[in-house]
Amino acid sequence: MDTNEIKGEADEIKNQTKDTIDEVKDTIKSTNFKEETKATTGFVKEILLNPFEEIRRIAQEENKVLGKAIVILIAILVLNILEVVTAHLSIKYTFKSIITAVLNPLVFIAVYGVLCFVFAKKDTRKSLLTTISTIVITYVPEIFSSLFTIVNNLTSSKLTVVFGVCASVCTLATCLFRFYAVKHLTESEENEGFRKYLVVELITRFVVRLIF
């Protein structure tokens, strides 16, 4: 990739980022979140019952889910904060952890989305908005993982083992969902998609670790 191509990629990402931010702002202003939350509840059931087909439809822009993605993202952030609050007693440490709990998933999703956008073939590349929305949707199992973790933090019985295992399984499901998201967003076959998934995971986790 020569200098002009790199500059072209950078400009496209910049423009896509601006368009994504504008679209998110407009959606937040126009969305009735009470109704959207009800719709999202049904949507979550669909994701859990038929995850791979739903992820494919979202990644290929057959299903517009920005409003639902925003609701899911808000739920993730709130649950992350509750995880921290229920896990730590020190106010100073908890406040610092809350900031990290909010910023960590936002940075992860942003970096992950940009990498998926870059690795996608130019002729089949989806918008950055679609890419990030798809990545957010793959976090649905993480909602349940957080719920199990919160209950685990508040419980001192033998059930803590059960809740801990359930949380780990949900996190594993999130990783599996992300693989299918990368595969469909980059229009890749299974093997190529898996390689791209590993690279995206590695780079994203490295960046997040450097920041936090």
N, C-alpha and C positions, 0 to 999 in steps of 0.2 A: 504494500500500500504506500503510494507516494505522498508527498506533502499536500498536494491538492485534494487527494482523496480523504486524507485525515481531516483537513480543514472542512471539506464538504460534510463529512460525518459529524464533526463538532457543531457545525451550523445547523444541521438537521436536528440533532439532539436538543440544541438550544431552542429552536423554533417549536419542536414538539413539546418541550418542557413548558414553554410559555402557553401554548395552546391547552395543555393538560391543566395547568393551574387556573386558567380562565374558565375552562369547562367545569372544573370542580367548584369554583366560586359560584358560577351561575346555577349549578345544580343544588348547592347548599341553600342558595337564596330562594329557589323556586320549589324546593321539596317540602312536602308535608311529612315530617319525620314520624308522626304518629301512624299515619297510613303506611309509610314506607317500612316501618319496623314490623308491622303486621305482615306485609308482603314478604319481607326478608325472612320471617319465621317459616313461612311456607317454602320459600326458596332454599333455606338451609335443609329442610327435609328432603327436597329434591336432590340436593348435592349429596346427601348421605346415602340416599337410595340408589342413585345412578351417577356417581361422581365423575367417572371418566368421560361419559357422553356429555354431561353438563359443562365440564371443563373444556372439552373440544368445541362445543357450541359457543362458549364465551370467547375462547381464544380466536376462533374464526369469525368473530363478530356477527354471529347468528342471533345472539341474545345480548341486549344492552343491559348492563347491570351496575352502572355507575352509582345510582342511588343506594342500591343494596350493598355495594362495596364500601361506601362511606359508612353505612350503619354497622357493617361487620368490623370495619377498622375502629370505629368508636368503641364497640364492644370489646375488642381486643385490648385497646389502651386502658379502658376502665378496669378490666379484669387483671391486667398486668399490675396496675396500681394496687388493687386489692390483694394480689399475691404478695407484694412487698409489705403492705401494711400488716397482713396477718402473719408474716414470717419474721419481722423484726420489731423490737420494742424501743430501740434507741431512736429518738425523734430526729436527731441530726443525721444519723445513718439512713433512716427511712426516707427523709426528704431527698437526700442525694440519690438514693436508689429509685425513688419515684421519678425523678428527672430522667434517669437512665432507662427506666421501664417504659417511659413515653417515647423517648428519642430512639431507642434501640430498634424497635420494629419499624419505625418510620424510615430510618436510614437503611435498614436491611431491605425493605420493600423497594425503596427508591433505587438503590444500587443494583438490586436483582433485576428490576424492570429495565433499567438502562442497558445492562449486560445482555438480557434477552433480546432487546431491541437491536443492539449492535450485532449479535450473532445470527439474527434472522436474515434470510436471503432478501436482497433488496427488492426483487420483483414480487415477493409475497409478504413483505414486511407489514405488520399491523401498526396502528398508531401507538404511540407511547401510552396514551390513555387506556386503550384496550389492554395493552401489555400489563400495566400496573394494576388495572382492575382485576385481571385474571389472577395475578399473583396474590392479591388481597383475598380473593375468593378461596384460594387454596388453604388459607388460614382457618377455615371453618372448624376442622378437627381441633385446632389449637384453642378454640373457645372452650371446648369440653375439657381439654387438658388443663387449662387454667382453673376451671371450676373444680376439677378433681384435686388440683394442687391446693386451692383455697380451703376446701373441706379437709384435706390432709393436714394443712397447717393448724386448723382449729380442732383437730381430733387427736386424742392421745390413746386411742384404743388399738387393738390388733388390726382394725380395718385400715390403718395407715398404709399397710403393705399393699392392700387391694387398691386403694386410691392411687398410690404411687405407681403401680403397674399400669392401671388404666390411663393415667396421665402420660406415661411413656409410650403406650400404644397409640394414643391420639397424636402425639408428636411424630411418631413414625408414619402415621397416615398422612400428616401434613407434608412430610418429605416426599412421600409417594405421589401425592397430588401435585407437588411442585415439579416432579419429573415429567408428568404428563402435560403440565402447563408449558414447560420448556419445549417439549417435543412438538406440541401443536403450534406454539408461538413461532418457532423457528422452522416449521414445516419440515421436520427431520424424520428419518426412519428410526426404528427402535435403537439400533446401536449408535448411530450418529447422535441421536437425541440424548442418549445416556451419557455420551462423552461430553456433550455441551452442558448437560445438567451438572456433571461433576465439576467442570471448569467454573461454571457460574457460581455454584455453591462454595467452591474453594476461594474464589476471588472475593465474593461477598462477605464470607465469614472472616476473611483476612482483613478486609477494610473495616468491618464493624469492630473487630478485636483491636485494631490500631486506634480507632476513635474512642472506644470505651474501655 
